[in-house]
C-alpha cells in the first residue's frame, strides 16, 4: 500500500468515525461509563436532540405553515407577549419527555409553575429547565433563534409541588446547553467534561460531533449589548461602553437572540452584557432558564459569567422565575466590565463619606 493509499484510508476512517460520533454516544464516551447514571444522561440528551429536530423542522417551514408565526394574544408569566412558536416549542419539550421515565418535572419560562409528569416521578429523578424559544422577536424576520436547557437532579420528595429544591445555585446543574437554529442547527452541551458542539446532519437525521473541547479565548474583540438602552443603564456600564468606543480593537455585534450572541462569543471571544436598567435593575434574563445554563457552559469553556457583583453560578434564586443581570464571555473582558462597576462603586462610597462634612 502506498503512502497515498494509507492517507486516503486514514481520511476515510476519520470521516467515518466523526460521522458516527452521535450525541448519545459522545455522552457515554465523556463519562467513560455505561452506569445507569451515564445511560440516563445519554438518554436525556437524546430526548433534547429530538425536541431540537422537531422545532427545527417547524422553523424551516414556519413561513409556509398556517398559524406558525405571529402572536397568540396571550402573555406569559413574565408579562411578555407570547408568540405561537413559543407555545409550540414549549409543548414539544413536554411531549418529548412525557412517558420517558426520566424526567419528573419540566420548568419553563413559559409556564407559571413546573409541569409534573406523575407517571415518571416514581423513577424519574431529573428536572429539565428550559427556554423553548430564545429570541422569539427574531422569528417574523427569519433571523437566528435558539433554545436553552439545563438538567438538575431532583432532591427530596417535592410532595407539595413547590419545587423548592430548584432554588439553589447553578452549581447544582449536572448538564446544560443550547440549540442554535440558523443556517445549520447546532446543539452545544456540557456535562462537566468540557463544551462540545454537534451539527444536525439532515441526511442522517442525527446530531454529529463538529467541535470538541471548545475553549473561549481569554480576550476577544466583540462586545454584544443593546446600546438602545444606554441611558437606562447605571453610569458604570456607560463608562465601559465609552471605553470600548474610544479604544481600537473592539467591534459591536448584537443580534437580539441571546443564544446567537453567546455562540459567537464562545467561539471568537469577547463579552455579552444584559445589565439592569433604571426600570428593571434586576435585568431581563431569567437565572434558571438562561443565565445559569450559559454560565455553566462558559465556565466549562474557560470563561466567566457575572452579575457584576458575583459569579452567576453562585446566585441563589428566591423564586423560579428570578431575573438577573448578565455579563458573560472571555475572562479578561468580563473582568474589565466588573472593574468599571467596582470603580464607580468606590467613587460613590467616597462621595457618601464626604457628604456629611460639607
N, C-alpha and C positions, 0 to 999 in steps of 0.2 A: 504493500500500500504506500502510495506517495504521500509527501507532506501535504500536498493539496487535498488529497482524499481524506487524510486524517483531519485536516482543518474543517472540511465540509461536514464530516461526521460529528465533530465536536460542536459545530454550529447548530446542526440538526438536533443533537442531544440537548443542547442548551435551550433551544427554542421549544422543544417538546416538554422539557422539564418545567420551563416557565409557564407554558400554556396549561400544564396540569396542576399548577400550584393554585388551587382554588382557595376561596376564603376559609371554608371549614377545615380543609387540610392544613392551611397555614396556622390556624389557631392551635391545632394539636401539635404541630411542629414547634411552635413557640413555647408551649408548655412542656414539651418533651414528655408527654404523658398521655395515656388513654384512660386515666382515672375517671370516675363518674363526674367529678367537678370539671375536668377538661372537656369531656364529652358534652356536658351541659353548656359550657361557654361556646363550643363549636356549634352546637345546635341553635343556641340563641343568635349567634352571628348569622347563621344560615337563614333564620326567620327574618332578621333585619334585612338581609340581602333580598329576600323575596318581596318584602314590603317596598324596597327601593325599586325593584324591577316593575312592580305594579304601578307605582307612582310615575316612574319614568315613561312607561307605556302611555299612561294617561296624558302626561305633559306633551309628549311628541305629537299627540293628536288633539291637543286642547282647543286649537282654533277651529277644528272640524267637528268636534263633539258638541252637541247641543247642551247648554247649561253647564259647560265645564269651567267657563271663566265668569268673571263678574262677582258682585256682592250678593250675599244671601239676604241682606236686610236685617240680620241679627248682629249683636255684639257679643264678644266672648267675655270671660270673667275679668279680663284686663280692661274692658270698656272699649275695645277696638272693633272696628267693623270686620265681620267675618267674610272671607271670600269662599266661593264654592269649592275651590281646590283645597282650602284648609280643612273643610268638613270631610271631603273625600279622603284626603291623606290621613286624617286622624282616624277615620273608620277603617282604613286599610291596616294600620298598625293593630287596631283592636281585633279585626278579623283574622289576621295572620297569627296572633298569639292565643286566640281562643282555642281550647282543646289541645294546646301544645303540651300541657303537663309541665311547663317550665316556669311560667310567669303567673304569679298570683294577682299582681296589681299592675296597672299602667297609669302613669300620671303625665298629663299633657297640659300645656298652657292653654289649650282649647277647652279644657274641662275644669269645672269649678272644684270637683273632688276627684280623688283617684277612682279609676274604674276597676272593680274587682271581678275576677273570674272564679267563682266559688268552686267549680269542678276542678280547677287547678290548684287551689290553695292547700289542700292536704299534702301535696307533694311538691308543688312549685314554690320555691323559697326565694324567688327573684322578683325585683321590681324594675320595670322599664320606664325611664323618664325620657320624654322626647318633645321636640318641637317639630311637628309633622311637615310644615312648610315654612321655612325661614326666608324672609324677603318676599313675601307674597305680593307686596306692592309692585314687584317687577313682572308679575305674571302677564298682565294685559299688554305689556310691551315686549314680550318674548325675550326677557333678559334672564340671567342666571338666578336660580333659587336653590335652596338646599333643604336638608333635614338634619337635625342634631339629635343624638341619643346618648344615654348613659345607662349603665346597669348597676344595680345595688342588690346586695343580699338582704332579704327581709329579716328583721330582728324582732323577736318576740312574737306573740300570737296575733297582735293587732285586732283584738276582739271587738273594739269599739269603732273600727273603721276610720280612725283619725290619721293613720299612717304617721304617728309621731316619730317613728324611727328614721323617717326621711329628713327630720330636722337636725341633721348632723352635717359636719363639714364635708367638702368634696373629697377628702382623703378616704372616705368610705366607698367611693366608686371603685368597682372592680373592672370596669371596662367603659370606654367612651369612644365616640367617633362622630362622623358626619357623612352625609351623602351630598355630593355636588352634582346637580343636574345642569349640564352645559353642553358643549359640542359633543362630549362623551360623558357618560355617567360614571362618576368615581366614588368609591367608598374608602374612607380613611379611618383607621381604627387603632386603638391600643388596648392591650390587656395588662399593661405594666411591663412590657418587654420591648419598648420602643414603639415607633409610629410607622405604620405601613399603609401603602395605598394600593387599591385594586381598581381596575378599569373594567367596566361591563363590556364583554365581547358579545355583540348581538348574535353572531353566527353560532356561538356555543350556548348562549343564554346563561353564562357564568361570569362572575367577577374573577378576573385573573390578575395575579400579582404584577404590579407595574413599578412600584418603588418600595424598597425595603429599608428599614432603619433610617428614616428621614431625620435630618438634623437641621434645625433652623440656624442661619448664620448668626454670629454674635452681634453683628450690626448690619443693618440694611438701609437702603435709600428711601424706602417707602414710608410715608405716613398716611394713614387712612382714617379719615374723620369727616363728619358732615359739617363743613365750615359755615353752612347756613345758620347754625346755632351759635355762632361766635359770640354774639353779645348776650347770650343766655348763660354762658359758662362763667365759672369762677375766674378771677383775674390770673391765677396761676396757669390755667390751661391756655388762656390767651397769650400769656408770656411765652409759653412753649411754641405756640403757632407763630408768633412773631420771630422767634429764634430760627425756626426752620425756613421761614420766608427770607431771612437775611443771610443764610449760610448756603453755600453751594453743596451739591451732592444729595439734595432731598427732592423727592418728587411726590406729588399728591395723587393718590388713587383711591377712589371711593365709589363703589358700585351699588350701594343700597341694599345689599344682602350680606349679612354677617358671614355666612359660610364662604361665599366667593371672595370677600376681602381677606378673611382669615387664611384661606387656601393659598392665596398669592403670597402672603407674608410668611407662611410656613415654609414655602419653597425658596423665596427670594430674600427674606429678612425685612425688618422694619417694625412698625408698630401700628396697631389698630386701637383707636380710642372711641369710647362712647361714654363721656363723662356725664355727671349730673348737670342739671340746669337750675336756673332760679326757680322755675315752677316745679321741677322734679329733681330735687337734689339726690334722690336715691338712684337716678338713672332710669333707663328704659329696659335694659336687658334683664331677663329672669335668671336668677342664680342657678336653680336646679336644672333648667332645661337648656340653657345657652352658655352662661359664663363658666360654670363649674366643669361641664364636659370638655369645653375647649381649653380650659386651664389645665385639665388633666393631660390633654394631648400636648400642649405646648411645653409643659414641664418634662414630659417624656421625650420631647424632641430637643431638649436643652435650652428652652426659652423660659419666659416668666409671664405670669398674669397677676395683676394687682388691681385693687380698688383705688390706689393712690395712697392708702394708709396701711393695707395689709395684703398678704397673698390671698388671691381668690379662694384657693383650696382650703384656707383656714377660716373662712367666713362660715358661721353657723346661722342658718336661716331661722327666722321666728315664725314663718308660715311658708307653705309650699310654693306660693306664687311671689315670693320676695324678689325684689329687683335690686340691682347693684351696679355702680359704675364699673367700667371695664377698661383696663389698659393692658394690652396683651401683645406679645411678639418677642423680638430679639432681646436678650438680657440687657445689653447696653442701652438700647432705645427705651425700654421700659424704665430703666434706672434714670435716664435723662428726664423723662416726664416727671417721675417722682421727685427729682431734685428741684424742679420748679415749684412743685406743691409744697415741699418742705421749706424752701426759701421764703415763699410768700407767707407761710405759717410763722416762721421766725420773725419776719417783719411785723406781722400782726401782734405777736406777743410783745415785741419791743414797744410798739405803739400803745398797747394796753398798759404796760408798765409805766410809761412816761406820762400817760394821760392824767392821772391824779396829781402830778407835780405841776401841771400847767395852770 
